[in-house]
Amino acid sequence: MSAWGNFGEIANVAQVTGLDAVRLIGLIVKAASTARMHKKNCRQFAQHLKLIGGLLEQLKITELKKYPETREPLEQLEDSLRRSYILVNSCQDRSYLYLLAMGWNIVYQFRKAQNEIDRYLRLIPLITLVDNTRIRERLEDIERDQREYTLDEEDRKVQDLILKSESVKDQTTVLKKTLSCSYPNMCFNEALQKESEMLQVELQRSQANMDVNQCEVIQHLLEVTEVAAANVVPERSSPKKASKKSEPDFSDMNEKEHTFDESYPRKSDSRTTSRNTSSVSSRKDLLSRRGSSLDEEWHSDLLGCCSEPLLCMKTFFYPCGTFSKIATVASGNHMSSAEACNDLMAYSLILSCCCYTCCIRRKLRNLFNISGGFIDDFLSHLMCCCCALVQEWREVEARGAYGVYSLWTFVFQLSQHFEVLCVG
């Protein structure tokens, strides 16, 4: 799951703008009482904030904001409470399966939220402004009230079963039980369709953030919902008309799931099939990978260019074509093959062609957050420039960024077309 600030994308920010700390705490307590997931964590978090709210009610916050030494900490405290409200509210509004899969990440957000709020509270010189023994005692109570946030044992078992188990029957049984509690007024198929629609929204967010690990988790959850929906249809004793009516729903789900993939050109069916297969096979180690460092690695090896001989041969005899596409994605500006050829020839005249190509490789690494250094980039292109270009283009395809090149190509061709029309 993305960082704690990403929850702000799904919240009605206007609802909490302009509210003071006491009112924000009241909203958080109310939202915690209606949470569908992480109910225990939400209740604990709300109880902790009640202690803080009881203290703040005795203070004249408007008066405190007149003093510079208390105004800034109070504003920071209110910002932190707004993010906390968005966090608690997300446990009600977001997809149940998504919240279940991202369970530990949300637990970490609760811990971070409590520590951040307590830190800002300590910055306010309450004792010097309000010399009251009772307030000092309540501050000490807040300091001692350190809540522990964790994933419930039952949710942990469901998470392991859905993400790790290969048994379709077990997954369907668990989904029926959990979704019936999460969606009490819906039948199982309607709940699955609702979850699928919400997961599609989460998938688009993750694709926009280039979060490969989270995309794989969500794609696996979509597969689980599709398989569960397919298995539950034959078991229903409803007439054929009802079953026919439900078929478009599942086809719509399939169309939505593949909307992102179909928006990018595909080079071959075999490459797409292998990519989908690798996505499914890698789901077993998703949990361990999610806890790893933020820096990622290349999807293909530098010397693995022979696994795609056609791309390797094309790059060997026509490197400008492959390089222009890589440079377009890395720099965000369209570069034609002719421009790439001119640049490579110009830098070759001053014996710095490798320096130029390795700079493009560095931009691509920064774009995809791949670990490495300038020396690694230079040595890769110096050792075998063709192998390096093949690895870079395979990385672009593996991360689904091929559409960036297609978009820039379309814009470039469209602009040329308008220029011709204007001249004519």
Secondary structure, DSSP 8 states (H G I E B T S, - for coil): ---GGGGGGGS-HHHHTT--HHHHHHHHHHHHTT-SSSHHHHHHHHHHHHHHHHHHHTS-HHHHTTSHHHHHHHHHHHHHHHHHHHHHHHHHHS-HHHHHHTHHHHHHHHHHHHHHHHHHHHHS-HHHHS--HHHHHHHHHHHH--------HHHHHHHHHHHH---HHHHHHHHHHHHHHH-TTS-HHHHHHHHHHHHHHHHHHHHHTT-HHHHHHHHHHHHHHHHHHHHHHHH----HHHHHHHHHHHHHHHHHHTHHHHTS--S-HHHHHHHHHHHHHGGGGHHHHHTS-S-B--SS-TT-GGGSHHHHHHHHH-HHHHHHHHHHHHHSS---HHHHHHHHHHHHHTT-HHHHHHHHHHHHHHHHTB---HHHHHHHHHH-HHHHHHHHHHHHHHTTTHHHHHHHHHHHHHHHHHHHHHH-
